[in-house]
Amino acid sequence: MPDLLLELAFEAEAIHWRGPSPYFFIPVPAPEAAELKAVSRAVSYGWGMVPAEAEIAGHAFATALFPKNGTYYLPLKDDVRDRTGVTAGHLVPLTLRVYANASLSPAQRRGRG
């Protein structure tokens, strides 16, 4: 079982990025972003991306947060939004976990894979 480096629980508002590639994200609040930055060098696979497991409404999924404008953004795939009912403007309670061996799936991290 890999080592859990960081676990964060917080609420943040989902946003709709209307750029050239529209997408939904949850920006990580500043205090939690600082904690992510502190472990990012140990787990980043390039461009500052931080592989993590996120959990929203009991649904865990593997993802990678990316740094932008002094914080990190959690991307929300359509599948995740469909399963959780999250859309832009929703205040979303969630948990983020960063593991020492981020290449494992969420099920493997929990010892079920």
KOLGU-4560 file (N, C-alpha, C; in nm, 3 decimals, padded with zeros to 5 digits):
<recs>
<n_xx: 00.086 n_yy: -00.118 n_zz: 00.000 ca_xx: 00.000 ca_yy: 00.000 ca_zz: 00.000 c_xx: 00.090 c_yy: 00.124 c_zz: 00.000 mol: A seq: 1 type: MET>
<n_xx: 00.063 n_yy: 00.218 n_zz: -00.088 ca_xx: 00.147 ca_yy: 00.339 ca_zz: -00.095 c_xx: 00.125 c_yy: 00.429 c_zz: 00.025 mol: A seq: 2 type: PRO>
<n_xx: 00.221 n_yy: 00.515 n_zz: 00.047 ca_xx: 00.213 ca_yy: 00.609 ca_zz: 00.158 c_xx: 00.127 c_yy: 00.729 c_zz: 00.121 mol: A seq: 3 type: ASP>
<n_xx: 00.037 n_yy: 00.763 n_zz: 00.209 ca_xx: -00.044 ca_yy: 00.883 ca_zz: 00.193 c_xx: 00.042 c_yy: 01.001 c_zz: 00.236 mol: A seq: 4 type: LEU>
<n_xx: 00.070 n_yy: 01.092 n_zz: 00.143 ca_xx: 00.152 ca_yy: 01.209 ca_zz: 00.174 c_xx: 00.068 c_yy: 01.324 c_zz: 00.228 mol: A seq: 5 type: LEU>
<n_xx: -00.054 n_yy: 01.336 n_zz: 00.175 ca_xx: -00.136 ca_yy: 01.450 ca_zz: 00.211 c_xx: -00.282 c_yy: 01.417 c_zz: 00.189 mol: A seq: 6 type: LEU>
<n_xx: -00.366 n_yy: 01.455 n_zz: 00.284 ca_xx: -00.511 ca_yy: 01.444 ca_zz: 00.268 c_xx: -00.572 c_yy: 01.578 c_zz: 00.307 mol: A seq: 7 type: GLU>
<n_xx: -00.652 n_yy: 01.632 n_zz: 00.217 ca_xx: -00.716 ca_yy: 01.761 ca_zz: 00.239 c_xx: -00.866 c_yy: 01.747 c_zz: 00.221 mol: A seq: 8 type: LEU>
<n_xx: -00.942 n_yy: 01.805 n_zz: 00.312 ca_xx: -01.088 ca_yy: 01.809 ca_zz: 00.299 c_xx: -01.128 c_yy: 01.957 c_zz: 00.303 mol: A seq: 9 type: ALA>
<n_xx: -01.207 n_yy: 01.998 n_zz: 00.205 ca_xx: -01.249 ca_yy: 02.138 ca_zz: 00.197 c_xx: -01.372 c_yy: 02.151 c_zz: 00.107 mol: A seq: 10 type: PHE>
<n_xx: -01.427 n_yy: 02.271 n_zz: 00.102 ca_xx: -01.536 ca_yy: 02.304 ca_zz: 00.011 c_xx: -01.489 c_yy: 02.415 c_zz: -00.081 mol: A seq: 11 type: GLU>
<n_xx: -01.526 n_yy: 02.406 n_zz: -00.208 ca_xx: -01.492 ca_yy: 02.510 ca_zz: -00.304 c_xx: -01.597 c_yy: 02.512 c_zz: -00.414 mol: A seq: 12 type: ALA>
<n_xx: -01.606 n_yy: 02.624 n_zz: -00.481 ca_xx: -01.708 ca_yy: 02.641 ca_zz: -00.585 c_xx: -01.657 c_yy: 02.590 c_zz: -00.720 mol: A seq: 13 type: GLU>
<n_xx: -01.739 n_yy: 02.509 n_zz: -00.786 ca_xx: -01.708 ca_yy: 02.461 ca_zz: -00.920 c_xx: -01.724 c_yy: 02.576 c_zz: -01.019 mol: A seq: 14 type: ALA>
<n_xx: -01.634 n_yy: 02.580 n_zz: -01.116 ca_xx: -01.640 ca_yy: 02.685 ca_zz: -01.218 c_xx: -01.642 c_yy: 02.622 c_zz: -01.357 mol: A seq: 15 type: ILE>
<n_xx: -01.691 n_yy: 02.697 n_zz: -01.454 ca_xx: -01.688 ca_yy: 02.655 ca_zz: -01.594 c_xx: -01.585 c_yy: 02.740 c_zz: -01.665 mol: A seq: 16 type: HIS>
<n_xx: -01.481 n_yy: 02.677 n_zz: -01.714 ca_xx: -01.374 ca_yy: 02.744 ca_zz: -01.787 c_xx: -01.423 c_yy: 02.762 c_zz: -01.930 mol: A seq: 17 type: TRP>
<n_xx: -01.436 n_yy: 02.885 n_zz: -01.974 ca_xx: -01.491 ca_yy: 02.911 ca_zz: -02.107 c_xx: -01.383 c_yy: 02.942 c_zz: -02.211 mol: A seq: 18 type: ARG>
<n_xx: -01.265 n_yy: 02.892 n_zz: -02.188 ca_xx: -01.154 ca_yy: 02.918 ca_zz: -02.280 c_xx: -01.169 c_yy: 02.841 c_zz: -02.410 mol: A seq: 19 type: GLY>
<n_xx: -01.059 n_yy: 02.828 n_zz: -02.483 ca_xx: -01.063 ca_yy: 02.758 ca_zz: -02.611 c_xx: -01.103 c_yy: 02.611 c_zz: -02.596 mol: A seq: 20 type: PRO>
<n_xx: -01.088 n_yy: 02.558 n_zz: -02.475 ca_xx: -01.128 ca_yy: 02.420 ca_zz: -02.447 c_xx: -01.215 c_yy: 02.421 c_zz: -02.323 mol: A seq: 21 type: SER>
<n_xx: -01.348 n_yy: 02.445 n_zz: -02.338 ca_xx: -01.436 ca_yy: 02.457 ca_zz: -02.220 c_xx: -01.432 c_yy: 02.332 c_zz: -02.132 mol: A seq: 22 type: PRO>
<n_xx: -01.434 n_yy: 02.356 n_zz: -02.001 ca_xx: -01.424 ca_yy: 02.246 ca_zz: -01.907 c_xx: -01.470 c_yy: 02.295 c_zz: -01.770 mol: A seq: 23 type: TYR>
<n_xx: -01.500 n_yy: 02.202 n_zz: -01.682 ca_xx: -01.537 ca_yy: 02.235 ca_zz: -01.545 c_xx: -01.421 c_yy: 02.202 c_zz: -01.451 mol: A seq: 24 type: PHE>
<n_xx: -01.401 n_yy: 02.290 n_zz: -01.352 ca_xx: -01.292 ca_yy: 02.273 ca_zz: -01.256 c_xx: -01.338 c_yy: 02.316 c_zz: -01.118 mol: A seq: 25 type: PHE>
<n_xx: -01.262 n_yy: 02.273 n_zz: -01.018 ca_xx: -01.276 ca_yy: 02.326 ca_zz: -00.883 c_xx: -01.140 c_yy: 02.384 c_zz: -00.846 mol: A seq: 26 type: ILE>
<n_xx: -01.132 n_yy: 02.517 n_zz: -00.830 ca_xx: -01.006 ca_yy: 02.577 ca_zz: -00.784 c_xx: -00.986 c_yy: 02.545 c_zz: -00.636 mol: A seq: 27 type: PRO>
<n_xx: -00.866 n_yy: 02.505 n_zz: -00.600 ca_xx: -00.833 ca_yy: 02.471 ca_zz: -00.462 c_xx: -00.811 c_yy: 02.601 c_zz: -00.383 mol: A seq: 28 type: VAL>
<n_xx: -00.875 n_yy: 02.615 n_zz: -00.266 ca_xx: -00.854 ca_yy: 02.736 ca_zz: -00.184 c_xx: -00.706 c_yy: 02.754 c_zz: -00.147 mol: A seq: 29 type: PRO>
<n_xx: -00.667 n_yy: 02.878 n_zz: -00.123 ca_xx: -00.527 ca_yy: 02.914 ca_zz: -00.099 c_xx: -00.458 c_yy: 02.832 c_zz: 00.010 mol: A seq: 30 type: ALA>
<n_xx: -00.518 n_yy: 02.813 n_zz: 00.128 ca_xx: -00.446 ca_yy: 02.736 ca_zz: 00.231 c_xx: -00.415 c_yy: 02.593 c_zz: 00.187 mol: A seq: 31 type: PRO>
<n_xx: -00.511 n_yy: 02.529 n_zz: 00.121 ca_xx: -00.490 ca_yy: 02.392 ca_zz: 00.075 c_xx: -00.393 c_yy: 02.388 c_zz: -00.044 mol: A seq: 32 type: GLU>
<n_xx: -00.398 n_yy: 02.491 n_zz: -00.129 ca_xx: -00.304 ca_yy: 02.499 ca_zz: -00.241 c_xx: -00.160 c_yy: 02.507 c_zz: -00.191 mol: A seq: 33 type: ALA>
<n_xx: -00.138 n_yy: 02.580 n_zz: -00.082 ca_xx: -00.004 ca_yy: 02.589 ca_zz: -00.024 c_xx: 00.044 c_yy: 02.452 c_zz: 00.024 mol: A seq: 34 type: ALA>
<n_xx: -00.047 n_yy: 02.373 n_zz: 00.081 ca_xx: -00.009 ca_yy: 02.238 ca_zz: 00.125 c_xx: 00.022 c_yy: 02.148 c_zz: 00.005 mol: A seq: 35 type: GLU>
<n_xx: -00.056 n_yy: 02.162 n_zz: -00.102 ca_xx: -00.028 ca_yy: 02.085 ca_zz: -00.223 c_xx: 00.109 c_yy: 02.122 c_zz: -00.281 mol: A seq: 36 type: LEU>
<n_xx: 00.137 n_yy: 02.251 n_zz: -00.284 ca_xx: 00.265 ca_yy: 02.295 ca_zz: -00.338 c_xx: 00.381 c_yy: 02.236 c_zz: -00.258 mol: A seq: 37 type: LYS>
<n_xx: 00.363 n_yy: 02.223 n_zz: -00.128 ca_xx: 00.470 ca_yy: 02.170 ca_zz: -00.042 c_xx: 00.506 c_yy: 02.025 c_zz: -00.077 mol: A seq: 38 type: ALA>
<n_xx: 00.412 n_yy: 01.947 n_zz: -00.129 ca_xx: 00.442 ca_yy: 01.807 ca_zz: -00.164 c_xx: 00.456 c_yy: 01.787 c_zz: -00.315 mol: A seq: 39 type: VAL>
<n_xx: 00.431 n_yy: 01.890 n_zz: -00.393 ca_xx: 00.427 ca_yy: 01.874 ca_zz: -00.538 c_xx: 00.559 c_yy: 01.824 c_zz: -00.598 mol: A seq: 40 type: SER>
<n_xx: 00.672 n_yy: 01.869 n_zz: -00.547 ca_xx: 00.800 ca_yy: 01.824 ca_zz: -00.603 c_xx: 00.821 c_yy: 01.675 c_zz: -00.586 mol: A seq: 41 type: ARG>
<n_xx: 00.764 n_yy: 01.618 n_zz: -00.484 ca_xx: 00.783 ca_yy: 01.475 ca_zz: -00.457 c_xx: 00.699 c_yy: 01.388 c_zz: -00.550 mol: A seq: 42 type: ALA>
<n_xx: 00.592 n_yy: 01.444 n_zz: -00.609 ca_xx: 00.500 ca_yy: 01.361 ca_zz: -00.687 c_xx: 00.474 c_yy: 01.410 c_zz: -00.828 mol: A seq: 43 type: VAL>
<n_xx: 00.509 n_yy: 01.533 n_zz: -00.861 ca_xx: 00.478 ca_yy: 01.589 ca_zz: -00.992 c_xx: 00.547 c_yy: 01.512 c_zz: -01.103 mol: A seq: 44 type: SER>
<n_xx: 00.475 n_yy: 01.492 n_zz: -01.213 ca_xx: 00.534 ca_yy: 01.423 ca_zz: -01.327 c_xx: 00.563 c_yy: 01.519 c_zz: -01.441 mol: A seq: 45 type: TYR>
<n_xx: 00.558 n_yy: 01.647 n_zz: -01.414 ca_xx: 00.591 ca_yy: 01.747 ca_zz: -01.515 c_xx: 00.492 c_yy: 01.861 c_zz: -01.515 mol: A seq: 46 type: GLY>
<n_xx: 00.537 n_yy: 01.979 n_zz: -01.553 ca_xx: 00.455 ca_yy: 02.099 ca_zz: -01.561 c_xx: 00.386 c_yy: 02.133 c_zz: -01.430 mol: A seq: 47 type: TRP>
<n_xx: 00.434 n_yy: 02.078 n_zz: -01.319 ca_xx: 00.375 ca_yy: 02.105 ca_zz: -01.189 c_xx: 00.248 c_yy: 02.027 c_zz: -01.161 mol: A seq: 48 type: GLY>
<n_xx: 00.211 n_yy: 01.935 n_zz: -01.250 ca_xx: 00.090 ca_yy: 01.854 ca_zz: -01.232 c_xx: 00.105 c_yy: 01.767 c_zz: -01.107 mol: A seq: 49 type: MET>
<n_xx: 00.000 n_yy: 01.762 n_zz: -01.026 ca_xx: 00.002 ca_yy: 01.683 ca_zz: -00.904 c_xx: -00.102 c_yy: 01.571 c_zz: -00.916 mol: A seq: 50 type: VAL>
<n_xx: -00.058 n_yy: 01.446 n_zz: -00.934 ca_xx: -00.153 ca_yy: 01.335 ca_zz: -00.939 c_xx: -00.217 c_yy: 01.316 c_zz: -00.801 mol: A seq: 51 type: PRO>
<n_xx: -00.345 n_yy: 01.290 n_zz: -00.803 ca_xx: -00.418 ca_yy: 01.279 ca_zz: -00.677 c_xx: -00.540 c_yy: 01.191 c_zz: -00.695 mol: A seq: 52 type: ALA>
<n_xx: -00.597 n_yy: 01.156 n_zz: -00.581 ca_xx: -00.727 ca_yy: 01.092 ca_zz: -00.579 c_xx: -00.821 c_yy: 01.195 c_zz: -00.519 mol: A seq: 53 type: GLU>
<n_xx: -00.934 n_yy: 01.218 n_zz: -00.585 ca_xx: -01.035 ca_yy: 01.309 ca_zz: -00.534 c_xx: -01.159 c_yy: 01.227 c_zz: -00.501 mol: A seq: 54 type: ALA>
<n_xx: -01.232 n_yy: 01.274 n_zz: -00.402 ca_xx: -01.357 ca_yy: 01.208 ca_zz: -00.365 c_xx: -01.465 c_yy: 01.315 c_zz: -00.346 mol: A seq: 55 type: GLU>
<n_xx: -01.573 n_yy: 01.299 n_zz: -00.422 ca_xx: -01.687 ca_yy: 01.389 ca_zz: -00.416 c_xx: -01.812 c_yy: 01.305 c_zz: -00.401 mol: A seq: 56 type: ILE>
<n_xx: -01.891 n_yy: 01.333 n_zz: -00.300 ca_xx: -02.018 ca_yy: 01.263 ca_zz: -00.276 c_xx: -02.000 c_yy: 01.111 c_zz: -00.279 mol: A seq: 57 type: ALA>
<n_xx: -01.891 n_yy: 01.062 n_zz: -00.219 ca_xx: -01.867 ca_yy: 00.918 ca_zz: -00.211 c_xx: -01.809 c_yy: 00.857 c_zz: -00.336 mol: A seq: 58 type: GLY>
<n_xx: -01.782 n_yy: 00.936 n_zz: -00.439 ca_xx: -01.725 ca_yy: 00.886 ca_zz: -00.564 c_xx: -01.578 c_yy: 00.927 c_zz: -00.571 mol: A seq: 59 type: HIS>
<n_xx: -01.489 n_yy: 00.826 n_zz: -00.565 ca_xx: -01.345 ca_yy: 00.851 ca_zz: -00.573 c_xx: -01.298 c_yy: 00.835 c_zz: -00.717 mol: A seq: 60 type: ALA>
<n_xx: -01.206 n_yy: 00.920 n_zz: -00.759 ca_xx: -01.153 ca_yy: 00.911 ca_zz: -00.894 c_xx: -01.010 c_yy: 00.963 c_zz: -00.898 mol: A seq: 61 type: PHE>
<n_xx: -00.932 n_yy: 00.903 n_zz: -00.986 ca_xx: -00.793 ca_yy: 00.948 ca_zz: -01.006 c_xx: -00.794 c_yy: 01.069 c_zz: -01.097 mol: A seq: 62 type: ALA>
<n_xx: -00.706 n_yy: 01.163 n_zz: -01.068 ca_xx: -00.699 ca_yy: 01.286 ca_zz: -01.144 c_xx: -00.560 c_yy: 01.346 c_zz: -01.130 mol: A seq: 63 type: THR>
<n_xx: -00.540 n_yy: 01.461 n_zz: -01.190 ca_xx: -00.417 ca_yy: 01.537 ca_zz: -01.172 c_xx: -00.455 c_yy: 01.685 c_zz: -01.166 mol: A seq: 64 type: ALA>
<n_xx: -00.408 n_yy: 01.750 n_zz: -01.062 ca_xx: -00.435 ca_yy: 01.893 ca_zz: -01.046 c_xx: -00.325 c_yy: 01.971 c_zz: -01.115 mol: A seq: 65 type: LEU>
<n_xx: -00.362 n_yy: 02.083 n_zz: -01.176 ca_xx: -00.259 ca_yy: 02.163 ca_zz: -01.240 c_xx: -00.251 c_yy: 02.302 c_zz: -01.178 mol: A seq: 66 type: PHE>
<n_xx: -00.129 n_yy: 02.355 n_zz: -01.171 ca_xx: -00.110 ca_yy: 02.486 ca_zz: -01.109 c_xx: -00.146 c_yy: 02.598 c_zz: -01.207 mol: A seq: 67 type: PRO>
<n_xx: -00.214 n_yy: 02.699 n_zz: -01.156 ca_xx: -00.246 ca_yy: 02.818 ca_zz: -01.236 c_xx: -00.289 c_yy: 02.929 c_zz: -01.142 mol: A seq: 68 type: LYS>
<n_xx: -00.237 n_yy: 03.049 n_zz: -01.166 ca_xx: -00.275 ca_yy: 03.168 ca_zz: -01.090 c_xx: -00.261 c_yy: 03.151 c_zz: -00.939 mol: A seq: 69 type: ASN>
<n_xx: -00.155 n_yy: 03.084 n_zz: -00.895 ca_xx: -00.128 ca_yy: 03.071 ca_zz: -00.752 c_xx: -00.209 c_yy: 02.965 c_zz: -00.680 mol: A seq: 70 type: GLY>
<n_xx: -00.283 n_yy: 02.883 n_zz: -00.753 ca_xx: -00.359 ca_yy: 02.775 ca_zz: -00.691 c_xx: -00.346 c_yy: 02.651 c_zz: -00.778 mol: A seq: 71 type: THR>
<n_xx: -00.425 n_yy: 02.550 n_zz: -00.748 ca_xx: -00.433 ca_yy: 02.430 ca_zz: -00.831 c_xx: -00.578 c_yy: 02.413 c_zz: -00.873 mol: A seq: 72 type: TYR>
<n_xx: -00.598 n_yy: 02.358 n_zz: -00.992 ca_xx: -00.732 ca_yy: 02.334 ca_zz: -01.044 c_xx: -00.757 c_yy: 02.184 c_zz: -01.053 mol: A seq: 73 type: TYR>
<n_xx: -00.871 n_yy: 02.142 n_zz: -00.998 ca_xx: -00.914 ca_yy: 02.003 ca_zz: -01.005 c_xx: -01.010 c_yy: 01.990 c_zz: -01.123 mol: A seq: 74 type: LEU>
<n_xx: -00.973 n_yy: 01.918 n_zz: -01.229 ca_xx: -01.062 ca_yy: 01.900 ca_zz: -01.343 c_xx: -01.176 c_yy: 01.805 c_zz: -01.310 mol: A seq: 75 type: PRO>
<n_xx: -01.293 n_yy: 01.836 n_zz: -01.362 ca_xx: -01.412 ca_yy: 01.753 ca_zz: -01.339 c_xx: -01.460 c_yy: 01.696 c_zz: -01.472 mol: A seq: 76 type: LEU>
<n_xx: -01.429 n_yy: 01.571 n_zz: -01.497 ca_xx: -01.475 ca_yy: 01.505 ca_zz: -01.620 c_xx: -01.627 c_yy: 01.495 c_zz: -01.618 mol: A seq: 77 type: LYS>
<n_xx: -01.685 n_yy: 01.483 n_zz: -01.737 ca_xx: -01.831 ca_yy: 01.470 ca_zz: -01.748 c_xx: -01.883 c_yy: 01.354 c_zz: -01.665 mol: A seq: 78 type: ASP>
<n_xx: -01.810 n_yy: 01.241 n_zz: -01.666 ca_xx: -01.852 ca_yy: 01.124 ca_zz: -01.590 c_xx: -01.863 c_yy: 01.156 c_zz: -01.441 mol: A seq: 79 type: ASP>
<n_xx: -01.765 n_yy: 01.228 n_zz: -01.389 ca_xx: -01.767 ca_yy: 01.266 ca_zz: -01.248 c_xx: -01.884 c_yy: 01.360 c_zz: -01.220 mol: A seq: 80 type: VAL>
<n_xx: -01.903 n_yy: 01.459 n_zz: -01.306 ca_xx: -02.013 ca_yy: 01.554 ca_zz: -01.286 c_xx: -02.147 c_yy: 01.483 c_zz: -01.296 mol: A seq: 81 type: ARG>
<n_xx: -02.161 n_yy: 01.388 n_zz: -01.387 ca_xx: -02.287 ca_yy: 01.313 ca_zz: -01.400 c_xx: -02.315 c_yy: 01.231 c_zz: -01.275 mol: A seq: 82 type: ASP>
<n_xx: -02.212 n_yy: 01.165 n_zz: -01.220 ca_xx: -02.230 ca_yy: 01.080 ca_zz: -01.102 c_xx: -02.256 c_yy: 01.160 c_zz: -00.975 mol: A seq: 83 type: ARG>
<n_xx: -02.204 n_yy: 01.282 n_zz: -00.970 ca_xx: -02.215 ca_yy: 01.361 ca_zz: -00.847 c_xx: -02.316 c_yy: 01.475 c_zz: -00.856 mol: A seq: 84 type: THR>
<n_xx: -02.360 n_yy: 01.509 n_zz: -00.976 ca_xx: -02.454 ca_yy: 01.619 ca_zz: -00.994 c_xx: -02.391 c_yy: 01.757 c_zz: -00.982 mol: A seq: 85 type: GLY>
<n_xx: -02.259 n_yy: 01.765 n_zz: -00.989 ca_xx: -02.189 ca_yy: 01.892 ca_zz: -00.973 c_xx: -02.189 c_yy: 01.970 c_zz: -01.105 mol: A seq: 86 type: VAL>
<n_xx: -02.215 n_yy: 02.099 n_zz: -01.094 ca_xx: -02.202 ca_yy: 02.188 ca_zz: -01.209 c_xx: -02.152 c_yy: 02.324 c_zz: -01.160 mol: A seq: 87 type: THR>
<n_xx: -02.130 n_yy: 02.415 n_zz: -01.251 ca_xx: -02.076 ca_yy: 02.547 ca_zz: -01.217 c_xx: -02.164 c_yy: 02.616 c_zz: -01.114 mol: A seq: 88 type: ALA>
<n_xx: -02.098 n_yy: 02.678 n_zz: -01.017 ca_xx: -02.169 ca_yy: 02.751 ca_zz: -00.913 c_xx: -02.198 c_yy: 02.670 c_zz: -00.788 mol: A seq: 89 type: GLY>
<n_xx: -02.186 n_yy: 02.538 n_zz: -00.796 ca_xx: -02.210 ca_yy: 02.454 ca_zz: -00.679 c_xx: -02.093 c_yy: 02.463 c_zz: -00.582 mol: A seq: 90 type: HIS>
<n_xx: -02.124 n_yy: 02.474 n_zz: -00.455 ca_xx: -02.023 ca_yy: 02.464 ca_zz: -00.351 c_xx: -02.006 c_yy: 02.316 c_zz: -00.321 mol: A seq: 91 type: LEU>
<n_xx: -01.886 n_yy: 02.265 n_zz: -00.346 ca_xx: -01.862 ca_yy: 02.121 ca_zz: -00.346 c_xx: -01.771 c_yy: 02.081 c_zz: -00.230 mol: A seq: 92 type: VAL>
<n_xx: -01.821 n_yy: 02.000 n_zz: -00.136 ca_xx: -01.731 ca_yy: 01.942 ca_zz: -00.035 c_xx: -01.655 c_yy: 01.825 c_zz: -00.099 mol: A seq: 93 type: PRO>
<n_xx: -01.525 n_yy: 01.820 n_zz: -00.076 ca_xx: -01.447 ca_yy: 01.713 ca_zz: -00.136 c_xx: -01.324 c_yy: 01.682 c_zz: -00.052 mol: A seq: 94 type: LEU>
<n_xx: -01.266 n_yy: 01.568 n_zz: -00.084 ca_xx: -01.142 ca_yy: 01.524 ca_zz: -00.021 c_xx: -01.041 c_yy: 01.498 c_zz: -00.132 mol: A seq: 95 type: THR>
<n_xx: -00.919 n_yy: 01.545 n_zz: -00.112 ca_xx: -00.808 ca_yy: 01.517 ca_zz: -00.203 c_xx: -00.704 c_yy: 01.436 c_zz: -00.127 mol: A seq: 96 type: LEU>
<n_xx: -00.650 n_yy: 01.335 n_zz: -00.193 ca_xx: -00.543 ca_yy: 01.255 ca_zz: -00.135 c_xx: -00.427 c_yy: 01.249 c_zz: -00.234 mol: A seq: 97 type: ARG>
<n_xx: -00.308 n_yy: 01.273 n_zz: -00.183 ca_xx: -00.187 ca_yy: 01.264 ca_zz: -00.265 c_xx: -00.103 c_yy: 01.151 c_zz: -00.205 mol: A seq: 98 type: VAL>
<n_xx: -00.064 n_yy: 01.058 n_zz: -00.291 ca_xx: 00.010 ca_yy: 00.940 ca_zz: -00.248 c_xx: 00.154 c_yy: 00.943 c_zz: -00.298 mol: A seq: 99 type: TYR>
<n_xx: 00.241 n_yy: 00.877 n_zz: -00.225 ca_xx: 00.381 ca_yy: 00.867 ca_zz: -00.265 c_xx: 00.394 c_yy: 00.792 c_zz: -00.397 mol: A seq: 100 type: ALA>
<n_xx: 00.312 n_yy: 00.692 n_zz: -00.419 ca_xx: 00.313 ca_yy: 00.617 ca_zz: -00.544 c_xx: 00.183 c_yy: 00.646 c_zz: -00.618 mol: A seq: 101 type: ASN>
<n_xx: 00.180 n_yy: 00.757 n_zz: -00.688 ca_xx: 00.058 ca_yy: 00.804 ca_zz: -00.751 c_xx: 00.021 c_yy: 00.725 c_zz: -00.876 mol: A seq: 102 type: ALA>
<n_xx: 00.103 n_yy: 00.631 n_zz: -00.919 ca_xx: 00.071 ca_yy: 00.556 ca_zz: -01.040 c_xx: -00.033 c_yy: 00.448 c_zz: -01.016 mol: A seq: 103 type: SER>
<n_xx: -00.067 n_yy: 00.422 n_zz: -00.891 ca_xx: -00.168 ca_yy: 00.321 ca_zz: -00.861 c_xx: -00.308 c_yy: 00.378 c_zz: -00.876 mol: A seq: 104 type: LEU>
<n_xx: -00.403 n_yy: 00.292 n_zz: -00.911 ca_xx: -00.542 ca_yy: 00.335 ca_zz: -00.923 c_xx: -00.600 c_yy: 00.357 c_zz: -00.784 mol: A seq: 105 type: SER>
<n_xx: -00.714 n_yy: 00.431 n_zz: -00.776 ca_xx: -00.778 ca_yy: 00.450 ca_zz: -00.644 c_xx: -00.810 c_yy: 00.317 c_zz: -00.575 mol: A seq: 106 type: PRO>
<n_xx: -00.857 n_yy: 00.217 n_zz: -00.651 ca_xx: -00.890 ca_yy: 00.087 ca_zz: -00.590 c_xx: -00.764 c_yy: 00.019 c_zz: -00.535 mol: A seq: 107 type: ALA>
<n_xx: -00.653 n_yy: 00.028 n_zz: -00.609 ca_xx: -00.528 ca_yy: -00.031 ca_zz: -00.561 c_xx: -00.479 c_yy: 00.039 c_zz: -00.435 mol: A seq: 108 type: GLN>
<n_xx: -00.497 n_yy: 00.171 n_zz: -00.429 ca_xx: -00.453 ca_yy: 00.246 ca_zz: -00.311 c_xx: -00.531 c_yy: 00.203 c_zz: -00.187 mol: A seq: 109 type: ARG>
<n_xx: -00.657 n_yy: 00.167 n_zz: -00.205 ca_xx: -00.740 ca_yy: 00.125 ca_zz: -00.093 c_xx: -00.725 c_yy: -00.024 c_zz: -00.066 mol: A seq: 110 type: ARG>
<n_xx: -00.636 n_yy: -00.092 n_zz: -00.142 ca_xx: -00.611 ca_yy: -00.234 ca_zz: -00.121 c_xx: -00.717 c_yy: -00.322 c_zz: -00.182 mol: A seq: 111 type: GLY>
<n_xx: -00.792 n_yy: -00.269 n_zz: -00.280 ca_xx: -00.900 ca_yy: -00.348 ca_zz: -00.342 c_xx: -00.872 c_yy: -00.377 c_zz: -00.489 mol: A seq: 112 type: ARG>
<n_xx: -00.752 n_yy: -00.352 n_zz: -00.537 ca_xx: -00.729 ca_yy: -00.369 ca_zz: -00.681 c_xx: -00.625 c_yy: -00.457 c_zz: -00.716 mol: A seq: 113 type: GLY>
</recs>
